[in-house]
């Protein structure tokens, strides 16, 4: 379910066989994990797409044990690594010369704590205003004392990220940091495959710079259901069935999801599950970075042009 895809010239959803293997502490401490990002001196100096690629790879690396994480993040320029771990809730603090990144680990299918957090859709009163998901809040509550103690003294640019359950935890923790006494404010929150976290009042109250990546039929991005009062936050970056950035209306998105689902059936896979893999997110964002950098355009304009294509999709895209 997790891990970067290998580089091949096939459809992005056919590149999911080379998933990241979870490495045990006794295994080879340097797993074969392709890293597209390079050594970073300042994340803020990167464009939004490069930031999204880097944090996606950090969210992917966060599924590994400490030693591989230390080695892989070291290649990216992060000299300091700390693991927060309490009652199954986990996050890494990564620091380079200018940045502090809090990366929350996502759902582990064999971890009962994670499963409870995912299925517990009851809402609970938030510590600020509105309501948030009970299970997600419990995961953050477990780690907050340690995170709060660290961030109280932070003077570096602060980033939050995560995938799946980790995305939900990053959203709540960034909001808590934003509204707390901590002077270090979140510079940006970037999430991948995030479920809905809270209701409209909570989302509107926590006004954070949030980039939220959604991949086609990713099932996790569609729960908990909106009729329970849950809403998404942030600026959505929607990847269609071909891994292209698009801005689609309701009917276009429905057709795109049907196309992806039928394509999954033809390939004997469940599209709502395979689309949740970090491999698919990383592959699509990496390809997008290369395409943008070869265009010579200003990044904001390039993103707007890519999204605008969704309003007038080509016949080839509709035919699949």
Backbone torsions as a table, in degrees:
resi	resn	phi	psi	omega
1	UNK	NA	-15.2	-173.9
2	UNK	-132.4	152.7	168.2
3	UNK	125.4	154.2	-178.8
4	UNK	-69.8	144.8	179.8
5	UNK	-85.1	158.6	176.2
6	UNK	-79.8	161.6	-176.5
7	UNK	-87.7	110.0	177.5
8	UNK	-141.8	163.2	-177.1
9	UNK	-97.7	39.7	178.9
10	UNK	-110.4	174.2	178.1
11	UNK	-55.1	137.8	-175.9
12	UNK	-56.5	-30.6	-179.2
13	UNK	-82.0	-0.7	174.0
14	UNK	-99.4	6.0	-175.2
15	UNK	-105.6	27.4	-171.5
16	UNK	-102.3	3.1	-177.1
17	UNK	-74.5	-29.9	-178.7
18	UNK	-90.1	66.3	-179.2
19	UNK	-83.1	156.2	-178.8
20	UNK	-66.4	127.3	177.5
21	UNK	-87.8	131.7	179.3
22	UNK	-67.9	121.2	-173.7
23	UNK	-93.8	127.3	176.1
24	UNK	-82.0	156.3	-177.3
25	UNK	-56.6	-25.2	-177.8
26	UNK	-89.1	-5.9	-178.0
27	UNK	-83.9	-179.7	176.5
28	UNK	-54.0	120.1	-175.1
29	UNK	-70.4	-7.4	-179.8
30	UNK	-122.3	81.3	-177.3
31	UNK	-66.9	159.5	178.5
32	UNK	-78.1	90.9	-177.4
33	UNK	-123.2	100.9	-179.3
34	UNK	-59.8	132.4	178.3
35	UNK	-120.1	119.9	-179.2
36	UNK	-87.2	-29.2	179.7
37	UNK	-73.2	160.5	179.5
38	UNK	-115.6	176.9	179.4
39	UNK	-52.9	132.1	-173.6
40	UNK	-115.9	127.5	173.2
41	UNK	-92.4	-35.5	-180.0
42	UNK	-150.6	118.9	179.6
43	UNK	-66.9	-36.0	-177.9
44	UNK	-61.7	-27.6	-179.4
45	UNK	-74.2	-15.0	178.7
46	UNK	-80.8	157.5	172.4
47	UNK	-74.8	172.3	-177.2
48	UNK	-61.3	-37.4	-178.5
49	UNK	-70.3	-42.8	176.9
50	UNK	-65.1	-38.1	175.1
51	UNK	-61.4	-44.4	-178.8
52	UNK	-64.4	-38.9	178.6
53	UNK	-66.3	-46.6	-179.1
54	UNK	-60.6	-49.7	-177.0
55	UNK	-69.5	-29.0	174.1
56	UNK	-64.1	-41.3	179.7
57	UNK	-70.1	-34.3	175.7
58	UNK	-67.0	-39.7	177.5
59	UNK	-64.0	-33.9	178.1
60	UNK	-71.7	-44.2	179.0
61	UNK	-62.2	-30.4	-176.3
62	UNK	-62.2	-14.8	177.1
63	UNK	-75.6	-10.2	-177.2
64	UNK	-90.6	163.2	174.3
65	UNK	-69.3	173.7	-171.3
66	UNK	-57.3	-48.7	-172.6
67	UNK	-64.2	-48.1	174.7
68	UNK	-61.8	-36.7	177.9
69	UNK	-61.9	-44.0	-179.6
70	UNK	-61.1	-42.0	-177.9
71	UNK	-72.2	-44.3	-177.5
72	UNK	-69.7	-42.2	178.2
73	UNK	-70.1	-27.5	175.7
74	UNK	-62.5	-34.1	176.7
75	UNK	-64.6	-23.7	-178.7
76	UNK	-95.8	3.2	175.1
77	UNK	97.4	9.3	179.4
78	UNK	-93.9	109.7	-175.9
79	UNK	-84.9	-26.8	-176.9
80	UNK	-110.6	130.1	179.4
81	UNK	-134.5	128.0	176.7
82	UNK	-134.4	135.5	178.5
83	UNK	-102.3	126.9	170.7
84	UNK	-98.1	126.6	-175.3
85	UNK	-147.5	113.6	178.3
86	UNK	-148.4	120.8	175.8
87	UNK	54.2	38.5	177.7
88	UNK	88.5	-13.3	176.2
89	UNK	-85.2	130.9	-173.3
90	UNK	-139.6	146.8	175.3
91	UNK	-155.8	155.2	175.3
92	UNK	-112.6	142.9	168.5
93	UNK	-106.6	121.3	-179.0
94	UNK	-118.3	132.3	-179.4
95	UNK	-132.8	136.8	166.7
96	UNK	-114.3	-158.6	-174.9
97	UNK	-66.1	-32.1	-173.0
98	UNK	-119.6	-15.0	-170.0
99	UNK	-124.9	149.9	170.8
100	UNK	-124.5	119.6	-177.5
101	UNK	-116.1	125.3	174.2
102	UNK	-102.3	115.0	-175.7
103	UNK	-113.1	117.8	-179.4
104	UNK	-93.4	133.7	-179.6
105	UNK	-76.5	139.0	-177.1
106	UNK	-83.9	-164.0	-173.5
107	UNK	-67.1	130.5	171.0
108	UNK	-107.3	115.1	-175.5
109	UNK	-58.0	-25.9	-178.7
110	UNK	-92.8	-0.4	-179.7
111	UNK	-96.4	113.3	-178.2
112	UNK	-60.3	-34.8	179.6
113	UNK	-61.7	-40.6	179.8
114	UNK	-68.8	-40.4	-179.9
115	UNK	-63.9	-42.4	178.1
116	UNK	-61.2	-40.1	-179.5
117	UNK	-65.6	-37.2	-178.0
118	UNK	-71.2	-38.8	-173.3
119	UNK	-90.9	-15.6	-178.4
120	UNK	-80.6	91.8	-173.7
121	UNK	-92.3	6.1	177.7
122	UNK	-70.0	140.1	178.7
123	UNK	-91.9	160.2	-179.2
124	UNK	-141.0	151.3	-179.4
125	UNK	-60.8	129.5	179.5
126	UNK	-76.5	167.8	-179.7
127	UNK	-79.9	-4.6	-179.9
128	UNK	-115.3	-82.3	178.9
129	UNK	-153.2	150.3	-178.7
130	UNK	82.6	-164.9	-175.6
131	UNK	-132.7	147.7	178.1
132	UNK	-129.3	166.0	179.9
133	UNK	-62.9	126.9	-175.3
134	UNK	-60.4	-45.6	-177.7
135	UNK	-66.1	-42.7	179.9
136	UNK	-64.7	-41.9	-179.3
137	UNK	-63.6	-38.4	179.1
138	UNK	-62.2	-40.5	178.4
139	UNK	-61.9	-42.2	179.1
140	UNK	-69.3	-40.0	179.1
141	UNK	-56.5	-36.0	-179.5
142	UNK	-63.3	-36.4	-174.4
143	UNK	-98.6	-17.6	-171.0
144	UNK	-56.2	-43.8	-178.9
145	UNK	-55.8	-42.5	-179.8
146	UNK	-71.3	-41.4	178.9
147	UNK	-64.6	-44.3	-179.8
148	UNK	-60.2	-42.9	-179.4
149	UNK	-62.1	-41.0	179.7
150	UNK	-68.4	-46.2	-174.3
151	UNK	-73.7	-19.2	177.4
152	UNK	-57.7	-32.1	-177.2
153	UNK	-105.6	8.0	-177.5
154	UNK	-75.9	134.6	176.7
155	UNK	-120.8	3.8	-178.2
156	UNK	-95.1	165.7	178.0
157	UNK	-64.3	128.4	-169.5
158	UNK	-104.1	130.3	-179.6
159	UNK	-127.8	147.2	174.4
160	UNK	-126.5	142.6	178.2
161	UNK	-156.0	166.3	177.9
162	UNK	172.9	164.3	179.8
163	UNK	-123.6	137.7	175.3
164	UNK	64.8	-126.0	175.0
165	UNK	-57.2	-37.3	178.3
166	UNK	-61.8	-31.7	177.0
167	UNK	-67.8	-41.7	178.1
168	UNK	-64.2	-42.8	178.8
169	UNK	-63.9	-41.4	179.3
170	UNK	-62.9	-38.6	179.9
171	UNK	-63.7	-47.5	-179.4
172	UNK	-67.9	-40.9	-177.9
173	UNK	-68.1	-39.4	177.5
174	UNK	-64.0	-40.7	177.4
175	UNK	-64.4	-40.0	178.8
176	UNK	-65.4	-40.3	178.1
177	UNK	-65.4	-41.4	-179.2
178	UNK	-60.7	-35.5	-174.2
179	UNK	-100.1	0.3	-175.2
180	UNK	-93.8	-173.6	179.1
181	UNK	-77.2	-9.2	-176.3
182	UNK	-64.0	128.0	-177.4
183	UNK	-74.5	-25.9	179.7
184	UNK	-76.9	108.7	-176.1
185	UNK	-93.7	145.6	176.8
186	UNK	-61.6	125.3	177.4
187	UNK	-77.5	-42.3	178.5
188	UNK	-160.9	146.6	175.2
189	UNK	-116.6	124.9	178.0
190	UNK	-126.5	122.8	-175.8
191	UNK	-125.9	160.2	-176.5
192	UNK	-136.0	126.3	178.3
193	UNK	60.3	43.0	-175.4
194	UNK	-85.5	138.0	169.6
195	UNK	-74.8	170.3	172.0
196	UNK	-69.6	140.4	-170.9
197	UNK	-106.8	-43.0	-174.8
198	UNK	-146.9	-177.6	179.3
199	UNK	-86.1	179.5	-173.5
200	UNK	-60.8	-40.6	-178.4
201	UNK	-62.6	-42.3	179.9
202	UNK	-66.6	-46.2	-178.0
203	UNK	-61.1	-42.7	-178.9
204	UNK	-70.0	-30.0	-177.3
205	UNK	-74.8	-36.7	-178.5
206	UNK	-91.1	84.3	-175.3
207	UNK	-86.0	87.6	-176.2
208	UNK	-117.6	147.0	173.8
209	UNK	-69.9	102.4	-171.3
210	UNK	-126.2	121.9	172.8
211	UNK	-105.4	120.1	-173.3
212	UNK	-118.6	111.0	-179.2
213	UNK	-87.5	132.5	179.8
214	UNK	-128.6	127.7	-178.3
215	UNK	-107.3	100.5	171.0
216	UNK	42.2	-108.0	-173.0
217	UNK	-91.7	11.3	-179.4
218	UNK	-45.2	111.7	-172.6
219	UNK	-67.4	-30.8	-175.9
220	UNK	-66.8	-30.0	-179.7
221	UNK	-72.0	-7.1	-176.8
222	UNK	-108.6	10.8	177.3
223	UNK	-130.4	158.0	-14.4
224	UNK	-60.4	158.3	-174.5
225	UNK	-66.8	148.7	-177.7
226	UNK	-63.9	-25.2	-179.9
227	UNK	-70.4	-8.0	170.6
228	UNK	-85.7	-2.9	179.3
229	UNK	99.7	-0.1	-177.4
230	UNK	-80.2	146.6	178.9
231	UNK	-135.8	156.0	173.7
232	UNK	-85.9	155.9	175.8
233	UNK	-119.4	169.3	172.8
234	UNK	81.3	179.0	177.5
235	UNK	-89.8	118.2	-177.6
236	UNK	-76.5	136.1	172.0
237	UNK	-119.1	98.3	-171.9
238	UNK	-93.3	127.4	176.5
239	UNK	-101.3	123.7	-178.1
240	UNK	-79.3	-173.2	-173.9
241	UNK	-63.1	-18.3	177.9
242	UNK	-97.5	6.3	-179.7
243	UNK	77.3	19.1	-179.9
244	UNK	-99.0	144.0	178.5
245	UNK	-73.4	123.6	-177.6
246	UNK	-141.7	155.2	170.8
247	UNK	-117.3	105.4	-172.7
248	UNK	-112.5	146.0	172.5
249	UNK	-79.9	179.1	-173.5
250	UNK	-57.7	-45.7	-178.1
251	UNK	-70.0	-40.8	177.5
252	UNK	-61.7	-40.7	-179.7
253	UNK	-67.4	-38.6	177.8
254	UNK	-60.6	-46.1	178.5
255	UNK	-63.7	-38.0	179.6
256	UNK	-65.3	-39.5	178.9
257	UNK	-68.8	-39.1	176.9
258	UNK	-62.8	-42.8	178.8
259	UNK	-59.8	-44.4	179.0
260	UNK	-65.8	-40.1	-179.4
261	UNK	-65.0	-44.8	179.2
262	UNK	-66.3	-37.6	175.7
263	UNK	-62.0	-37.1	177.4
264	UNK	-64.7	-40.7	178.4
265	UNK	-61.4	-41.8	179.2
266	UNK	-63.2	-28.8	179.9
267	UNK	-98.2	10.6	176.5
268	UNK	59.3	46.1	175.9
269	UNK	-141.9	159.6	177.2
270	UNK	-92.3	107.6	-175.5
271	UNK	-58.9	-40.7	180.0
272	UNK	-62.2	-26.0	178.6
273	UNK	-87.4	-47.4	-177.1
274	UNK	-65.6	-31.6	179.3
275	UNK	-69.1	-13.6	179.4
276	UNK	-83.7	-12.5	-177.1
277	UNK	-65.2	138.6	175.7
278	UNK	-62.4	-26.5	177.9
279	UNK	-54.5	-43.8	-176.6
280	UNK	-69.4	-42.2	177.8
281	UNK	-60.4	-49.9	-176.5
282	UNK	-63.7	-44.4	-179.2
283	UNK	-60.1	-45.4	-177.7
284	UNK	-67.8	-43.8	-179.0
285	UNK	-66.9	-39.5	178.6
286	UNK	-62.3	-45.0	178.6
287	UNK	-62.4	-36.8	179.2
288	UNK	-65.1	-41.3	178.7
289	UNK	-60.6	-45.8	-179.3
290	UNK	-64.6	-40.1	179.9
291	UNK	-66.3	-43.5	178.9
292	UNK	-63.5	-46.9	-176.0
293	UNK	-65.9	-23.8	177.1
294	UNK	-84.8	-11.9	-175.2
295	UNK	-79.6	-28.6	-176.6
296	UNK	76.6	6.2	-178.6
297	UNK	-88.8	160.7	170.8
298	UNK	-68.1	140.0	-169.7
299	UNK	-60.2	-46.6	-179.0
300	UNK	-58.8	-42.2	179.0
301	UNK	-65.6	-42.5	-179.2
302	UNK	-60.9	-43.6	179.0
303	UNK	-63.1	-43.1	179.4
304	UNK	-62.6	-40.1	179.2
305	UNK	-65.2	-41.3	179.1
306	UNK	-63.2	-45.5	179.7
307	UNK	-64.8	-38.4	-176.4
308	UNK	-63.0	-28.4	179.4
309	UNK	-60.1	-24.8	179.7
310	UNK	-66.5	-23.8	-179.5
311	UNK	-79.2	-15.7	176.4
312	UNK	-144.0	76.2	-175.2
313	UNK	-71.8	150.0	-178.3
314	UNK	-76.0	160.9	177.7
315	UNK	-62.4	-34.3	179.9
316	UNK	-63.3	-39.4	179.4
317	UNK	-66.1	-39.7	-179.0
318	UNK	-68.7	-37.1	180.0
319	UNK	-71.1	-28.5	-177.4
320	UNK	70.4	NA	NA
